[in-house]
């Protein structure tokens, strides 16, 4: 009796309470707007519409937006249920597996190059992009042998890759993609019922397919072998349900943009309540997915009463990223989360002495700098560069080379060096070869601090680096506290970094929309750029970290080798592990913050450079420090050179070029390991 009563009460709360909350949120949502409409008029417009402006505003603008929120949230939640079951991954959703980024990229490409193919709001393009992205992530993470953490890491890197490609297109085709920035962050804005009428049939079909396969999905949770023994066609079940899940995702993306984390939060709410049957999971998740998305949109318009349209995707990320962090911590004892991060670390293939490798790298950097100084909109002009240094050039060319190109190239060199050292220190301190200021959220925190200083507090530009450092240190403390709870397990820590970065990125999106930054300038800064950087950035943000912090690290660097032996061994050798870990990680955080203050959010340098250094000189950190610095500097100098010359006179942000190099490299390492 008690069990029956408890089940009844649970059902009443889940479905009855969920429906009541949905009605309440819908009413609140409809009552919001930049024009105040009396409550009585809102009620009349719903139950007894008249031919008045206020009634038309409610019925053709506000009601479609609310209904779109309900069905889009429901579709994303059902998609999350299916993805989590089929991949056997509690962290799966359209956002964590990169499906959103793939559909968004496909829509942007089609909008620019094949606009005629955008029939039906681009749903076909979005669907194909989503399917191909899922297959890419699934295969790269090891297919049937993929662990949850490896799959989400693959999704993260694929997201970085597609986001970088999308940013390039939006920067160079700003007119063609005008309006896609807000849509790309997720927005429920509707001007009529067309979006609802178009998407509703697809959402109903996709949800119906998932519901029809619910019983077979229950069997699938018992394991593939058991399902096959019970006569189930496992491959066909997975294929049909995955296609239905991608359809649900792509139709919502085509109308409201990529809205993340709803597919993670709503299904887990149902599972926490105790539901395991997929029929009930699908119904409950649809209902509560609508609640989550409507609530996010309500909060977005409460946070910004000016109604400049905060992206609802940023609000769901603010809610969903802590949820992801909680889920990761909850599963930290799972066997899959115990994977050694070293599985994708660079292994020593070549043993090169420092006496050889440092001069080689030095010569490479010197030659690259010379090429950079001699390269511009008119091609490669070494004679002009020579004359600028030795007095034979006119004042214009001398100023161009000595006061524009030279300091910019040096900014790239020093930024790359400090980012690389930051990554090396994080990897050693956390014993995690996946660690990088961008991967574990430090760069995101620095970006939040810098943007808040510039646009929220409106203080002098002199305070920007202080804001960046404050944000970086705050996010660093959060990551360290979470990492301690996760016992600094490498792959788990990387997942926690994804959650922290998503939280920071959501804040950055909100600041960009509220500050009314131009789309191209916003994307350029977010991607990281050396454009228009000069002596000021070099002297204020980069010289002193190299002169003060890097020499300080030479006294600490041996401790990284001791930490690599494990905490117990390090303590046995007399090393104050907690104190050393905190001090070195703080130095790495300050280095990353200085780079963000100078050139914006550039990722992957701190990941790639230490790995390449290990391939050359092994794993001893005393050797790695100078080699990593030189490789990081060389990498960003090369990226800066190509950013100016590949599509001259237009420029590609250096950070995007690094991401385009780093993402495939990271994925190749994962694929090599999973093969």
Secondary structure, 3 states (H helix, E strand, C coil): CHHHHHHHHHHHHHHHHHHHHHHHHHHHHHCCCCCCCCHHHHHHHHHCCCCCHHHHHHHHHHHHHHHHHHHHHHHHHHHHHHHHHHCCCCCCCCCCCCHHHHHHHHHHHHHHHCHHHCHHHHHHHHHHHHHHHHHHHHHHCCHHHCCHHHHHHHHHHHHHHHHHHHHHHHHHCCCCCCCHHHHHCCCCCCCCCHHHHHHHHHHHHHHHHHHHCHHHHHHHCCCHHHHHHCCCCHHHHHHHHHHHHHHHHHHHHHHHCCCCCHHHHHHHHHHHHCCCCHHHHHHHHHHHHHHHHHHHHHHHHHHCCCCCCCCHHHHHHHHHHHHHHHHHHHCCCCHHHHCCHHHHCCCCCCCCCHHHHHHHHHHHHHHHHHHHHCEECCEECHHHHHHHHHCCCCHHHHHHHHHHHHHHHHHHHHHHHHHHHHHHHHHHHCCCCCCCCCCCCHHHHHHHHHHHHHHHCCCCHHHHHHHHHHHHHHHHHHHHHHHHHCCCCHHHHHHHHHHHHHHHHHHHHHHHHHHCCCHHHHHHHHHCCCCCCCHHHHHHHHHHHHHHHHHHHHHHHHHHHHHCCCHHHHHHCCCCHHHHHHHHHHHHHHHHHHHHHHHCCCCCHHHHHHHHHHHHHCCCHHHHHHHHHHHHHHHHHHHHHHHHHCCCCCCCCHHHHHHHHHHHHHHHHHHHHHC
